[in-house]
């Protein structure tokens, strides 16, 4: 009798372990309490050498993880909704996903990407959406700046975010409004000191050298994600290599005559045929940005994510995973991109139809990839210098912030051979 009891106990334990063998982090609108922290759990699992799968277009882009007590515990601590599913349930989900009639796919995530954020050492008078959401999702990153970039430390990382930088050497074109503000004066002074220390005569020359190192990082196989003014100012800096486009209040001497005719669009990542803004007191770099051309009432300011085939186009499908296709618009120094000025080989992943503008674009450069995302902070419609930072505890399901985290996890995916 005693042996029989032990046998049944073993049978019960075996059947229980077979029954509960996977954790599903649902990412649909109604089930997930904290979408943003769910990315952090997935990253944490990869960091601990667990395998994970990203179920594209299945319940909002859910994550499938192995069932382990420490993963359950971590989900509970971080307030992330999860479901325990059996082996057979997992198999039937994967079968549904693999059906040719379903626009879904399962992508294996293999390795936690090493993340660097290009951001100034001192506190800026505004916050950065990416450092904010990485911190909130508890995804580790290393802040780096010009010295690290110029000494080839980008080689240590898989993924790089560009803080709202001005790579043209015009200090964000804040001159008209903030030239007498102590933070602006201090920031300009620090940039000049750093440029001199690194062996450059001008900040614009030093920033160009940084932009070229970042370009080489991408060409060599790195992933770059830029937001707001880091997107167009990066492309402009590359296109103006060897051309002085800065006025005297920025670099101490006049700009070159007819500099517009010397711009080389072949050197840019995403943009073509743009016209630079010559006015130093105008808070705008070029006509790439749509901020001043927008006539959209706040309540109608949304952009739509494009539909991609998960099985044939896994890259844009990953980058567009969300629980809604309609994302609230938000402003920035660079809010959105003029469609006509985007190169034909660039994938437009999000557009505002009302204004005919691109909000979210992706491209390939050499062996690497980049994503540009217009606007400053997805949960702060019109962020001003000096505004309070966004509290992400109030926005744990933000679709706009999810797009940032899609880009963070994306390099973890096992590289599939392209089907086309």
N, C-alpha and C positions, 0 to 999 in steps of 0.2 A: 504493500500500500504506500509505504514511504517513498519507494523508488518511483512509483506511478506519479505521486505528487510532484516530485522533482522533475520528472519528464514533462508534465503539463506546464510547470513553471517555466522550464527552458523553452518549451514550445510557445508559451505566451510571450516571453521576452523576445524571442526571435521574430514572431509575427508582429510584435509592437515595433521592433526596430525596422522591419521591412515597411510597415505601414507609415511610419513617420520619418521619412528620409530626406526631405527637402524643405527649405524655407522659401516662400514666395513673398517678395516685397511688392504688393500691388501698387500701381502708379496711376490708377484711374482717379477720376474726380471725387467719387463718393467714399472710397474705402481708405485711402491713405491720409493719415493725420498730418504727416510731415514729409512732404515730397523732397524738400531740400536735404534733410538729414538722411533720407534713404540713400542718396548718392554717397554720403559719408560712410554709411554702413558698408556699402558695396566696396568702396575704396579700402576701408579697414580690413575687409575679408581678403582682398587681393594682396594687401600689405602683409597679411599673415599667411600667405601662400595657399589660401583656399582658391579653388576655381569658382568662377561665377559665370552666369549667362545673362545676356541682355535680350529680353524677349521683345523685339521690335514690333510696335503696333499691337501688342497683346496687352490689353487693359492699361493703356497709356504708357507703354514701354516699361513693363515690370522687370524686376531682377529676380533671378533664380539662384539660390545659394544652397550649399549643403547644410543639412541640419546638424548643428553642434550646440551644446549648452552655452558656450561663450558667445555665440552669435545671437541666440535668443536673448541672453542677458543684456547684450549690447543694444539690441533693438528696444528692449524695455527701458533701459537707462536713458536712451536718447529720444524716446517717445515716437518710435517709428512703427507703424502698423505692419504686422506680418501674419502670414498664414502658414500653418504646417500642412504639407501635402504628402501623400503616400507616393511610393514608387509608381504605382499604376496611374495615379492622377497626373504625376509628372509626365509619364509616357503619353497619356492621352492629350495633354496640353501641347507637347512637342509634336505629336502627330497632327493635331489641328493646325499648328503653326506651319508645318512643312507642306500642308496641302496646297497644290498649285492654285486652288481657287481663293486662297486667303492671301491678302497683302501683309504678310507677317514673315519674320525670320528670327532665328535664334543665333545670336553672335556670342562666341566664347570670349570672355575677358580673361586675359592671362596674367598681366603684370601691372602693378600699381605704377603709373607714370611718375617720374620725378619732376616736381613742379617748381618753376621759378617765376617770381613776379618782379618785373622791372618797375621799380618805384623809388622815388627819392628817399634819402636817409631821414631827413627832417620831416616832421609832421606837416602835411599840406593843410591849407585852410579848407579843404573839401575832402570828402572820402572817396574811396574807390570801390565800386560795386563788386569787383572780383575778389579783392582781399576780404571784403565784408562777408561774402557768401562762402568763401573757402573756410574762413574762421568759424562761421556759423555751422557749416556742415562738418566741421572738425576734420578737414582734409589738410595735411601738413604741406607747407610751401616755404621756399627760401626767398626772402627779398634780396634782389641784386640791383646794382645800378651801373653807372658808366665804367667805373674801375674794373668791376668783375667782367663786364662784357668785353672790354678792350684787352683784358688779359686771358681771353679765350675760356672763361669759366662756363660759358653756355654749353660746352661739350659735356658737362656733368648732368645735363637735364634733358628730358624728353619734351617738355611742354613749357612754353613761355607766354606769360601775359604781359601786354604793354599797358601800363598805367596811362592815364590821360596826359601823355607827354606831347610836347611840341618839338618835333625833330628838325624844324626849320631854323631854330635859333632866334625866334621872335617872341619868346617868353609867353606863349599862348595868346599873343596879340591882346593882352590885357592893358596895354599902355594907356589908352584913352580914359578908362574908368579908374584904374588902380595905380597909376604911375606914382602917386604920393602915398600909397598905402605902405605901412612898414613891412608887411609880409612880402609885397612885390619887390621893394627895394632890396630886402635881404635875400630873396630868392635869386634875383639877378646877380647880386654880388657873389653869392655862393657858386652859381653856375660859372661865372667868370674865373673865380679862384680855381675851381675844379678843372676847367679847360686849360688854364695856364699850367697847373700841376701836371696834367697829363700830356703837356708838350704842344698845345695848340694855341694859335694866336687869337682865334675867335671861337665863341660858343657854337656858332653855326657849323664851323669846320669839325669841331669835336663831336657834335650831334650827328653829323653826316657819317663820321667814322663809326659811331655806335650803330647807326642804321645799317651800314654795310655789313657789320659783323652779324647783326640780327638776320639780315638777308642771307648771309652765308650759312647761318644756323639752319634756316628753313631749307635752303637748297640741299644741304647735307642730310636732310631727313627729319628735321625737327618740326614740331607743331607750334604754330603761333596763333594766339588769340588776342585781338586788339579791339578796343571800344573807343567811342567818341573821337576826340581829336587825334588820338594816336594812330587812327586809321589813315585819314587823308594826309596828315602832316608827315607820316612815314613815307608814303608814296611820293609826296611833293619833294621831300628832301632827296630821295633817290633820283628823281627826275631832274633836279637842279644841281647835280654834282658838278663842281667846278664853275658854277654861276653864282654871283652875289645877288641874292634877291632881298637882302635885309637893308632897311633904311638906317640912317645914322643913329637914331635913338636906340637901336638894338645892337649895332656892332661898331659904332664910331665912325663909319664912313658911308658914302652914298651907295645906293644899289647900282648895278650895271645898267647901262642904257639898253633898251630893247630886250630886257632879259626874257620876256615871254617867248621870243622867237628862238631862244636857245634851250628851251625845255625839251628833254628827251623822254618821250612817253614809253619807249621800249624798255626803260629801266624800272618801271613801276610794277607793282604786284597786280593791282586791280583796276586802276583808272587810266583813262586816255582822253586826249583832246580837251583837257580842262584849261580854264583861264585863271591865272593867279590874281588874287585881290591885291592891288598895289597900295591901297590906303593903309598906312600904319595905324591910324586911329580906328579902323573898322575891325570889329571882332569877327573876322572871317578870313580863312586862308585862300579859298578859291570858290568857283561855282560848282564844285562837287557836292557841297553840303546844301541841303534843302531847307535849313532852319528858317531863313527869311522868305522863302518862297512858299511857305505852308499857309494854307487858308482853311484849316480844319478845326472845327469847334472841339473843345476838350472832350465832350461826351461822345463824339464820333471818332476819336483818335484811336484807331485799332489797326494792327497789321495782321495779315493772314499768312500762316505757314503753308508752304507748298506741299503737295502730296507727291511722295516718291515711292517707287517700287522697292519694298524692303529686300526682296530677293535679288533684284538686279542692280539697285543703287543703294547698297547698305550704308555708304558714308553719309550722304545727305539725310538718309532715313534716321540714322543715329543722332545726327545733329539737330533734327527736328522733332525728336520724341517729346510728347507732351500730353497733358490731359485735356487740352483744348487747341483748336487750330487758330483761334482768334486771340491775339495778344494785345494787351493794353499798350498804347503808344506812350513814349516818354521822350523828353527833350534832352539836348546836350549842346555843347559847342558845335559838335557835328552830330546832327540828329538823324539824318538819312541821306541817301545818295541819289543823285540825278541818274536815272536809268540809262540815258543816252551816253553817259560818260563812263560806263562800266564796260570793260573789255569783253569781247564775245565768248572767251573761254572761261569766264567766271560764272559760277552757278548762283543764281538769285534764289534764296531759300525763304525769304519773307518780304512781302510787299504791302504797301498801303495803297490800295486801288484808288481811293478818293483823291490822292495827290500824285499818283503815278511815280512813287518813289520806292527805292529798295531800302530795307531796314537791316537785312541779315544776309550776308553773301559769303561764298566759300570758293577757294581756289587751290590749285596745286602749283608749286614752284620747285623745280628740280625733283628731289626725292621726298620733299616735305609738303606740308599743307598749311593753309592759314584760313582763319575766319575773321571777318570784320562785322561788328555789331554796332549799329548807330545808337546814339543816346548815352546818357550818363548813368542813370540809376532806374531800373525797371519799376521801382515802387515809389519814385519821387518824380512827379510829372515834370516840374520845371525847377531843377536843382540850382540854387544860387550859391555863390561863394559865401561861406559862413553859416549856411543852413545846418541844422542838426542832422547827424547821420541817421539813416533809416534803421529802425529796430526790426530785425528780421523775425523775431519772435511773433510779431504781428502779421507776418506774411509767409508762414511756413509752406504754403502751397503755391507760391508765386510762379506763374508760367514763364514770365520774363526772366526770372533768375534761373529757372530750370534750363533755359537755353545755354546759359554760361556753363552750368555743370555738365550738360551733354558734351561740351567741348573738352572739359577736364577729363572725363572718363573715356572719351573716344580713342586716345592713343593706347588704351589697354586692350583694345580689340585685336583678336588674332587676325592677321592679314590674310584675306581670301584672295585667290586668283580672280582677277576680273573676268566676268563672263562675256564682256564685249570687247 
